[in-house]
Amino acid sequence: MRRARSSGHTAVADTAQRAKRATRLASAPRAWQRMLSGRRLDLLDPSPLDIELEDIAHGLARVARWNGQTKGAHIFSVAQHCLLVEALARLRAPRLDRGGRLAVLLHDAPEYVIGDMISPFKAVIGGDYKAVELRLLSAIHRRFGLPAEASAELKALIKAADSGAAYLEATRLAGFDPGEARRFFGRPPAASATMERDFLKPWPAETAEARYFERIKKLAGV
């Protein structure tokens, strides 16, 4: 009889613990984002299973570079920026394989969830923003069959191409003079006039979304 009572007390305690845990989770600040695909992406523990190309392309095409402080009838989107960076990376490394090009295109993909924060503000916030960004990027990489973290060599290529794109965007669209841009972003890249015409006139969001989507789809084979 004593054993039955003990078992009953344990069951009640377990139920009480589960209720407390559920209450704590329900009252915790929301750390997930609902996507148009219906996916619910947890920022603290993002799963590759909750990442959809359609959501990435749609979001990045509507996130403005330079906080929207650019010339033109449309924002210069992160999606368009990523396509420019990939084009510059291919100039620097013509033999870059599909996986490398895909990683270049996805280098700013976390911004479809967390937005594009300008570098000065990232410096003010510190490491928390970077930690969330890296968790998301790792999950995105795994979603598309890439290593969770790019190699040091690929990271260096992405950084160089990204800085080159920033120089072009800064001087052509964001009001920087060449000397100022060189101080912040380094030497200008060897971009052709055709590339500048194609990638540095801001596209409508629908165009940026479609071009980014198709490029990722082609390289990822999805």
C-alpha positions as CSV (number, residue, x, y, z in Angstrom):
1,M,0.0,0.0,0.0
2,R,2.9,2.4,0.9
3,R,4.4,1.6,-2.5
4,A,1.2,2.6,-4.4
5,R,1.0,5.9,-2.5
6,S,4.7,6.6,-3.3
7,S,4.0,5.9,-7.0
8,G,1.0,8.2,-6.9
9,H,3.1,11.0,-5.3
10,T,5.7,10.6,-8.1
11,A,3.2,10.8,-10.8
12,V,1.7,14.0,-9.3
13,A,5.2,15.5,-9.0
14,D,6.0,14.7,-12.6
15,T,2.7,16.2,-13.8
16,A,3.4,19.4,-11.7
17,Q,6.9,19.6,-13.2
18,R,5.6,19.3,-16.8
19,A,3.0,22.0,-16.0
20,K,5.6,24.4,-14.7
21,R,7.8,23.8,-17.7
22,A,4.9,24.4,-20.1
23,T,4.1,27.6,-18.2
24,R,7.7,28.8,-18.4
25,L,7.9,28.1,-22.1
26,A,4.6,29.8,-22.8
27,S,5.7,33.0,-20.9
28,A,9.2,33.1,-22.4
29,P,9.8,35.8,-25.1
30,R,9.0,34.5,-28.6
31,A,12.3,33.5,-30.4
32,W,10.8,32.2,-33.7
33,Q,9.7,33.8,-36.9
34,R,6.7,32.6,-38.9
35,M,7.5,32.4,-42.7
36,L,5.2,32.7,-45.6
37,S,5.8,29.1,-46.4
38,G,4.2,28.2,-43.0
39,R,7.6,27.3,-41.5
40,R,8.3,28.5,-37.9
41,L,12.1,29.2,-37.7
42,D,13.6,29.2,-34.2
43,L,16.3,31.8,-33.9
44,L,17.9,30.1,-30.9
45,D,17.9,26.6,-32.4
46,P,17.3,26.9,-36.1
47,S,16.6,23.6,-37.9
48,P,17.6,23.0,-41.6
49,L,14.1,21.4,-42.0
50,D,12.5,24.8,-41.3
51,I,14.5,26.6,-44.1
52,E,12.9,27.0,-47.5
53,L,14.5,28.6,-50.6
54,E,11.3,30.5,-51.3
55,D,11.4,32.2,-47.9
56,I,15.0,33.2,-48.3
57,A,14.6,34.6,-51.8
58,H,11.4,36.5,-50.9
59,G,12.9,37.9,-47.7
60,L,16.3,39.0,-49.1
61,A,14.7,40.7,-52.1
62,R,12.9,43.0,-49.6
63,V,15.7,43.7,-47.2
64,A,17.5,47.0,-48.1
65,R,21.3,47.4,-48.1
66,W,22.7,50.6,-46.6
67,N,19.5,51.0,-44.6
68,G,17.8,52.2,-47.8
69,Q,20.1,55.2,-48.3
70,T,20.7,54.4,-51.9
71,K,19.9,56.1,-55.2
72,G,17.1,54.8,-57.5
73,A,13.4,54.0,-57.6
74,H,13.9,50.8,-55.7
75,I,15.9,49.6,-52.7
76,F,19.2,47.9,-53.4
77,S,18.3,44.6,-51.9
78,V,20.4,42.0,-50.2
79,A,19.4,39.5,-52.9
80,Q,20.9,41.7,-55.6
81,H,24.0,42.3,-53.5
82,C,24.5,38.5,-53.1
83,L,24.3,38.0,-56.9
84,L,26.8,40.8,-57.4
85,V,29.2,39.2,-54.8
86,E,28.9,35.9,-56.6
87,A,29.8,37.5,-59.9
88,L,32.8,39.2,-58.4
89,A,33.9,35.9,-56.7
90,R,33.8,34.2,-60.0
91,L,36.0,36.9,-61.5
92,R,38.6,36.3,-58.7
93,A,38.2,32.5,-58.8
94,P,37.0,31.3,-62.2
95,R,37.4,27.6,-61.2
96,L,35.2,27.9,-58.1
97,D,33.0,24.9,-57.9
98,R,29.2,24.9,-57.5
99,G,29.4,24.4,-53.7
100,G,31.7,27.4,-53.4
101,R,29.5,29.6,-55.6
102,L,26.4,28.5,-53.6
103,A,28.2,29.4,-50.3
104,V,28.9,32.8,-51.8
105,L,25.3,33.4,-52.7
106,L,24.2,32.3,-49.2
107,H,26.7,34.4,-47.3
108,D,24.1,37.0,-46.2
109,A,21.2,34.5,-46.2
110,P,20.5,34.9,-42.5
111,E,19.3,38.4,-43.2
112,Y,16.1,37.0,-44.6
113,V,15.2,36.5,-40.9
114,I,17.2,39.1,-39.0
115,G,17.5,41.9,-41.5
116,D,20.6,43.7,-42.7
117,M,22.2,45.6,-39.9
118,I,24.8,48.2,-40.9
119,S,28.3,47.5,-39.7
120,P,28.5,50.4,-37.2
121,F,25.4,49.1,-35.4
122,K,26.8,45.5,-35.3
123,A,29.9,46.9,-33.6
124,V,27.7,48.6,-31.0
125,I,25.7,45.4,-30.3
126,G,28.6,43.1,-30.1
127,G,28.7,39.3,-30.1
128,D,25.1,38.4,-29.6
129,Y,24.1,39.4,-33.1
130,K,27.0,37.5,-34.6
131,A,26.1,34.3,-32.6
132,V,22.6,34.3,-33.9
133,E,23.8,35.0,-37.5
134,L,26.3,32.2,-37.4
135,R,23.7,29.7,-36.1
136,L,21.4,30.6,-38.9
137,L,24.1,30.4,-41.5
138,S,25.1,27.0,-40.3
139,A,21.5,25.7,-40.6
140,I,21.2,27.2,-44.0
141,H,24.4,25.6,-45.2
142,R,23.2,22.2,-44.0
143,R,19.8,22.7,-45.7
144,F,21.6,23.0,-49.0
145,G,24.1,20.2,-48.5
146,L,27.1,22.4,-47.7
147,P,29.5,22.0,-44.7
148,A,28.2,23.8,-41.7
149,E,31.1,26.2,-41.9
150,A,33.0,27.3,-45.0
151,S,36.7,26.7,-45.3
152,A,39.2,29.5,-44.4
153,E,40.1,29.9,-48.1
154,L,36.4,30.2,-49.1
155,K,35.7,32.7,-46.3
156,A,38.6,34.8,-47.5
157,L,37.3,34.8,-51.1
158,I,33.8,35.7,-49.8
159,K,35.2,38.6,-47.7
160,A,37.2,39.9,-50.7
161,A,34.2,39.8,-53.1
162,D,31.9,41.2,-50.4
163,S,34.3,44.2,-49.8
164,G,34.5,44.7,-53.6
165,A,30.7,44.8,-53.9
166,A,30.5,47.2,-50.9
167,Y,33.0,49.5,-52.7
168,L,30.9,49.6,-55.9
169,E,27.6,50.0,-54.0
170,A,29.1,52.7,-51.8
171,T,30.4,54.8,-54.7
172,R,27.7,54.2,-57.3
173,L,24.6,54.2,-55.0
174,A,25.3,55.3,-51.4
175,G,27.0,58.6,-51.9
176,F,30.6,57.7,-50.8
177,D,33.5,59.4,-52.6
178,P,36.2,57.0,-53.9
179,G,38.8,57.9,-51.3
180,E,36.3,57.3,-48.4
181,A,35.1,54.1,-49.9
182,R,38.7,52.9,-50.4
183,R,39.5,53.5,-46.7
184,F,36.5,51.4,-45.5
185,F,36.3,48.7,-48.2
186,G,39.7,48.5,-49.8
187,R,40.6,48.8,-53.5
188,P,37.9,48.8,-56.1
189,P,37.3,45.4,-57.9
190,A,38.0,44.8,-61.6
191,A,34.3,44.9,-62.6
192,S,33.4,45.3,-66.2
193,A,31.1,48.1,-67.4
194,T,28.6,45.4,-68.4
195,M,28.7,43.9,-64.9
196,E,28.1,47.4,-63.4
197,R,25.2,48.0,-65.7
198,D,23.6,44.7,-64.8
199,F,24.1,44.6,-61.1
200,L,24.3,48.2,-59.9
201,K,20.9,49.5,-61.0
202,P,18.5,48.5,-58.2
203,W,15.9,46.0,-59.4
204,P,12.3,45.7,-58.4
205,A,11.8,43.3,-55.5
206,E,10.1,40.8,-57.8
207,T,13.1,40.8,-60.2
208,A,15.6,40.4,-57.4
209,E,13.6,37.6,-55.9
210,A,13.3,35.7,-59.1
211,R,16.9,36.0,-60.1
212,Y,18.2,35.0,-56.7
213,F,15.8,32.1,-56.5
214,E,16.8,30.8,-60.0
215,R,20.5,31.1,-59.4
216,I,20.3,29.2,-56.1
217,K,18.1,26.6,-57.6
218,K,20.5,26.1,-60.5
219,L,23.6,25.7,-58.3
220,A,21.8,23.6,-55.6
221,G,19.9,21.4,-57.9
222,V,16.7,21.8,-56.0
